[in-house]
Amino acid sequence: MTDMFPNWIESLTATEQRRLTGLLILSIVLILLYLFRDSLRYWREGLQITRVVKRLGARVLRNVHLPDGLGGRIGIDFLVLAIDAILVIDVKRYDGLIYGSERIDEWTQSIHRRSYKFPNPDIWLQQQIGAVRMTVPGIPVRGLHLFTDSAVFPKDKPSNVLLAKDPPGGARRPRLNDIPEELQTAWIQLIHALD
């Protein structure tokens, strides 16, 4: 049987072999981090988004689908039971500079010296809010776009945009007993509409 290790490895001292093994392991870890950097970033952003959303209200529903009034269903990233309303949170994972306002049809993302247009997300948000209002009529419903910390609004940030790096308002997360009874009842109706 032939020896698996080259002769020069056998000639190394135990300390040198440990050092070589350590460098090999470090190299493998660095290569894996490089290969999975996008997945790790997506995972980190997901944790950040969840942390921000949880601070907005007493209860949170994630990835819900409500009737859209046309026989279909509409997807919503997060529903939050806040002190004064039910919040519809639309998550936006955009990098770079974002230019947009409530009054224009297309927003612009500028990244790596290139610009990309995308439809004003308020149109989709209004459809999501409409689905919630249809399910729980008469209850205040507000919508927010939650952008990850890799997005920057160099000009005026629209009032319904929340950046993940901005601390949410309020000193603490609201508790269920802070929520008015009518909102709690509407929340239960929303949960039943998901079935």
C-alpha positions in Angstrom: 0.0 0.0 0.0 1.3 3.4 -0.9 1.6 6.2 1.5 -1.2 8.9 1.1 0.9 11.8 2.3 3.8 13.2 0.3 7.2 12.9 2.0 7.5 16.6 2.7 4.5 16.5 5.0 6.0 13.7 7.0 9.2 15.7 7.5 7.2 18.6 9.1 7.2 18.9 12.9 3.9 18.5 14.8 3.7 22.2 15.3 4.2 22.9 11.6 1.6 20.3 10.7 -0.9 21.9 13.1 -0.2 25.3 11.6 -0.6 23.9 8.0 -3.9 22.1 9.1 -5.1 25.4 10.6 -4.4 27.3 7.4 -6.1 24.7 5.4 -9.2 24.9 7.6 -9.2 28.7 7.5 -8.9 28.7 3.7 -11.9 26.3 3.4 -14.0 28.5 5.8 -13.1 31.6 3.8 -14.0 29.9 0.5 -17.3 28.7 1.9 -18.1 32.2 3.2 -17.3 33.7 -0.2 -19.4 31.1 -2.0 -22.4 31.5 0.3 -22.1 35.3 0.9 -25.4 36.0 -0.9 -27.3 33.4 1.1 -25.7 34.7 4.4 -26.7 38.2 3.5 -30.2 37.2 2.7 -30.4 35.3 6.0 -29.0 38.3 8.0 -31.5 40.7 6.2 -34.3 38.3 7.1 -33.4 38.4 10.8 -33.2 42.2 10.7 -36.6 42.5 8.9 -38.2 40.2 11.5 -36.7 42.2 14.4 -38.0 45.5 13.0 -41.5 44.2 12.2 -41.9 42.6 15.7 -41.2 46.0 17.3 -44.1 47.6 15.4 -46.9 45.7 17.1 -48.2 43.2 19.6 -48.9 40.4 17.1 -47.4 39.6 13.7 -48.5 37.4 10.8 -46.0 36.5 8.1 -46.6 35.6 4.4 -50.4 35.7 4.5 -52.8 35.5 1.6 -56.2 37.2 1.8 -59.1 37.2 -0.6 -58.7 40.0 -3.2 -62.4 40.5 -3.9 -62.0 39.2 -7.5 -62.0 35.5 -6.6 -58.3 35.3 -6.0 -56.0 35.9 -3.2 -53.3 38.6 -2.6 -50.1 37.9 -0.8 -48.9 40.1 2.1 -45.4 39.9 3.6 -46.4 40.9 7.1 -49.5 42.0 8.9 -49.0 43.7 12.3 -51.4 44.4 15.1 -50.3 47.9 16.1 -51.8 50.2 18.8 -53.7 52.3 16.4 -54.2 50.2 13.2 -53.5 47.0 11.4 -50.2 47.5 9.5 -49.5 46.0 6.1 -45.8 45.7 5.7 -44.4 45.2 2.2 -40.7 44.2 2.3 -38.4 45.6 -0.4 -34.9 44.1 -0.7 -33.3 46.7 -2.9 -29.6 47.7 -2.8 -28.2 51.1 -3.7 -29.8 54.5 -4.1 -33.6 54.6 -4.3 -35.4 57.6 -5.8 -39.2 57.7 -5.5 -42.2 59.5 -4.1 -46.0 58.9 -3.8 -46.6 61.1 -6.8 -44.6 59.4 -9.5 -45.4 56.2 -11.5 -41.9 54.7 -11.5 -39.2 54.7 -8.9 -35.5 54.3 -9.7 -32.8 52.1 -8.2 -29.3 53.3 -8.9 -26.6 50.7 -8.2 -23.1 50.3 -9.6 -23.5 53.3 -11.9 -26.6 51.8 -13.5 -30.2 52.8 -13.1 -33.2 50.5 -13.0 -36.8 51.6 -13.0 -39.5 49.7 -11.1 -43.2 50.5 -10.7 -44.3 52.6 -7.8 -44.7 50.1 -5.0 -47.6 52.1 -3.5 -49.9 50.7 -6.2 -49.3 47.1 -4.9 -49.5 48.3 -1.3 -52.9 49.9 -1.9 -54.2 46.6 -3.3 -52.9 44.8 -0.1 -54.5 47.4 2.1 -57.8 47.1 0.2 -57.8 43.3 0.8 -57.4 43.9 4.5 -60.1 46.6 4.6 -62.4 44.3 2.7 -61.8 41.5 5.3 -62.2 43.9 8.4 -64.3 46.9 7.2 -64.3 50.0 9.4 -60.9 49.2 11.0 -57.9 51.6 10.5 -55.4 50.0 8.1 -52.0 51.5 7.2 -49.3 50.3 4.9 -45.5 50.6 5.0 -42.7 49.7 2.6 -39.8 48.2 4.7 -36.5 48.6 2.8 -33.5 46.7 4.0 -30.4 48.5 5.3 -28.7 48.2 1.9 -31.1 50.8 0.4 -30.5 54.5 0.7 -32.9 57.4 -0.1 -30.6 60.3 -0.9 -33.5 62.7 -1.5 -36.8 62.8 0.4 -37.9 59.5 1.7 -41.6 58.9 1.2 -43.6 59.0 4.4 -44.7 55.4 4.1 -41.2 54.0 3.8 -39.4 52.5 6.8 -35.7 51.6 6.6 -34.6 48.6 8.6 -31.8 50.6 10.0 -34.1 53.3 11.4 -35.3 52.5 14.9 -39.1 52.0 15.1 -41.1 54.6 17.0 -41.9 53.9 20.6 -39.7 52.9 23.5 -41.0 49.3 23.7 -42.9 46.8 21.7 -46.7 47.2 22.3 -48.4 44.4 24.4 -51.7 42.9 23.6 -53.4 44.7 26.5 -52.2 48.0 24.9 -54.4 47.3 21.8 -58.0 48.5 21.7 -60.6 45.7 21.8 -62.0 46.5 18.3 -58.5 46.0 16.7 -58.1 42.7 18.6 -61.5 41.5 17.3 -60.5 42.5 13.7 -57.2 40.7 14.1 -59.1 37.5 15.0 -61.3 38.0 11.9 -58.1 38.3 9.8 -56.8 35.1 11.2 -60.0 33.3 10.3 -59.9 34.7 6.7 -56.5 33.0 6.2 -58.0 29.5 6.5 
